Amino acid sequence: MIVIGFVLGVTMAAPPGPVMTVIMRKSLVDIKSGFLVGMGAMTADIILLSLLLLLKSYVNLKTYDPIIFILGGFYFIYLALDILLEFLHRERNNATKIVSDYSYFKGLTTGLLNPMQIGWWLTAGLSIVESYGITPFYFFYIGIMVYIYFLSLIIYKSHAKYQDKVSLIVNAFSVTVLLAFGAYFILSFFIMEGIHF
């Protein structure tokens, strides 16, 4: 159970996606900012697990997929444009620090509006609950915390050493990934709703 939960936590946190891009972006400021984004996203996981346990017997959660996809898609495009505008503004003003307010809440919002994260709980998460109960999830969250901390540390240390190069790479990666996921989720919404252009 310990190994299953820990490995699941790392494998869920590791793939590139909206949450990882926000963690990387905030880790340019300091380790704490990146880690707080991860903690916000992990809180979203706790909320999603709780909802899954409460509602799985009463509500077909899959019926809410279209609204989840369209909200998530537009939110990720908003995040991408926000990062791009902030980066361009910082470059013009030669500022050296990125605004780091609300890191936890940005992680929480990104987690709660992330169709990938919600989809994971409705598929893999649900099957684990039905097979093993909630015990593996204690170690699942430990795995996520370890991964988030080391990701934040690596990005911060790299940025401290290479400054503008790392900042450009992280910002370009973040904007590209968020725009791609945003477009994918909006397109998925149109497909689900049978809307053709």
C-alpha positions in Angstrom: 0.0 0.0 0.0 2.8 2.4 0.9 4.7 1.9 -2.4 1.5 1.9 -4.5 0.4 5.2 -2.9 3.8 6.9 -3.1 4.4 5.9 -6.8 0.9 7.0 -7.8 1.5 10.4 -6.2 4.7 10.9 -8.1 3.3 9.6 -11.4 0.3 11.9 -11.1 2.4 15.0 -10.3 5.2 14.3 -12.8 3.6 14.6 -16.3 3.7 18.0 -17.9 0.4 19.8 -17.5 -1.2 23.0 -16.3 -0.4 22.5 -12.6 3.3 21.7 -13.3 3.7 24.8 -15.5 2.3 27.0 -12.7 4.6 25.3 -10.1 7.6 25.9 -12.4 6.7 29.5 -13.1 6.3 30.3 -9.4 9.5 28.5 -8.5 11.4 31.1 -10.4 10.6 33.4 -7.5 11.4 31.1 -4.6 11.0 27.5 -3.5 8.1 28.4 -1.2 6.0 29.9 -4.0 6.3 26.8 -6.2 5.7 24.5 -3.3 2.5 26.5 -2.3 1.1 26.1 -5.8 1.6 22.3 -5.4 -0.1 22.4 -2.0 -3.0 24.2 -3.5 -3.3 21.6 -6.3 -3.0 18.9 -3.7 -5.8 20.4 -1.7 -7.8 20.3 -4.9 -7.0 16.5 -5.0 -8.3 16.1 -1.4 -11.5 18.0 -2.4 -12.0 15.8 -5.5 -11.4 12.6 -3.6 -13.9 13.7 -1.0 -16.5 14.6 -3.6 -15.9 11.2 -5.3 -16.5 9.3 -2.1 -19.6 11.3 -1.3 -21.2 11.4 -4.7 -20.1 8.2 -6.6 -23.2 6.3 -5.5 -25.7 9.0 -6.2 -24.5 11.1 -9.2 -23.1 10.2 -12.6 -20.2 12.6 -12.5 -19.3 12.0 -16.1 -22.3 14.1 -17.2 -20.5 17.2 -16.0 -17.6 16.6 -18.4 -18.6 19.3 -20.9 -18.8 22.1 -18.4 -15.5 21.0 -16.8 -13.8 21.0 -20.1 -15.0 24.4 -21.3 -14.2 26.1 -17.9 -10.8 24.4 -17.7 -10.0 25.3 -21.3 -10.7 29.0 -20.9 -9.0 29.2 -17.5 -5.8 27.7 -19.0 -5.8 30.2 -21.9 -6.3 33.0 -19.3 -3.3 31.7 -17.3 -1.1 31.5 -20.5 -2.0 35.1 -21.5 -1.4 36.3 -18.0 2.1 34.7 -17.9 2.9 36.1 -21.3 1.8 39.6 -20.5 3.6 39.6 -17.1 6.8 38.3 -18.7 6.7 41.0 -21.5 6.0 43.7 -19.0 8.8 42.5 -16.7 11.2 42.5 -19.7 10.2 46.1 -20.7 10.8 47.3 -17.2 13.9 45.3 -16.5 12.3 44.0 -13.3 14.0 41.0 -11.7 11.2 39.6 -9.6 8.0 37.9 -10.6 4.8 38.6 -8.6 4.3 35.6 -6.3 1.1 36.5 -4.5 -1.7 34.0 -4.2 0.4 31.0 -5.1 -1.6 28.6 -3.0 -4.9 29.8 -4.4 -3.6 29.7 -8.0 -2.7 26.0 -7.4 -6.0 25.3 -5.9 -8.0 26.9 -8.7 -5.8 25.3 -11.4 -6.4 21.9 -9.7 -10.2 22.3 -9.4 -10.6 23.5 -13.0 -8.2 21.0 -14.5 -10.1 18.4 -16.6 -7.0 16.1 -16.5 -7.0 16.1 -12.7 -10.8 15.6 -12.5 -10.6 12.9 -15.2 -7.9 11.1 -13.2 -10.1 10.9 -10.1 -13.1 9.6 -12.2 -11.0 6.8 -13.7 -7.8 5.7 -12.0 -8.7 7.3 -8.7 -12.1 5.7 -8.6 -10.7 2.2 -9.5 -8.1 2.5 -6.7 -10.8 3.5 -4.1 -12.9 0.5 -5.2 -9.9 -1.9 -5.1 -7.9 -0.7 -2.0 -10.1 1.8 -0.2 -8.5 5.2 0.7 -5.4 3.8 2.5 -3.0 4.3 -0.5 -3.9 7.9 -0.7 -2.2 8.8 2.6 1.1 7.9 0.8 -0.2 9.3 -2.5 -0.1 12.8 -1.0 3.4 12.2 0.5 4.6 11.3 -3.0 3.1 14.5 -4.4 4.7 16.6 -1.7 8.2 15.1 -2.3 8.0 15.6 -6.0 6.7 19.2 -5.8 9.5 20.1 -3.4 12.3 18.8 -5.5 10.8 20.3 -8.7 10.6 23.7 -7.0 14.1 23.3 -5.7 15.6 22.4 -9.1 13.8 25.2 -10.9 14.8 27.8 -8.3 18.5 26.7 -8.1 18.7 26.7 -11.9 17.2 30.1 -12.2 19.6 31.5 -9.5 22.5 30.3 -11.6 21.3 30.9 -15.1 18.7 33.7 -14.6 17.3 34.9 -17.9 17.9 31.7 -19.8 15.9 29.6 -17.3 13.3 32.3 -17.0 12.8 32.4 -20.8 12.6 28.6 -21.1 10.1 28.2 -18.2 7.9 31.0 -19.4 7.9 29.7 -23.0 7.2 26.2 -21.8 4.4 27.4 -19.5 2.6 29.5 -22.1 2.9 26.8 -24.8 1.6 24.0 -22.5 -1.2 26.0 -21.1 -2.4 27.2 -24.6 -2.2 23.7 -25.9 -4.2 22.2 -23.1 -6.7 25.1 -23.2 -7.3 24.7 -26.9 -7.5 20.9 -26.5 -10.1 21.1 -23.7 -12.2 23.7 -25.6 -12.1 21.6 -28.7 -13.1 18.6 -26.6 -16.1 20.5 -25.3 -17.3 21.3 -28.9 -16.9 17.6 -29.8 -18.8 16.4 -26.8 -21.6 18.8 -27.6 -21.6 17.9 -31.2 -20.8 21.4 -32.4 -19.2 21.5 -35.8 -17.7 24.5 -37.7 
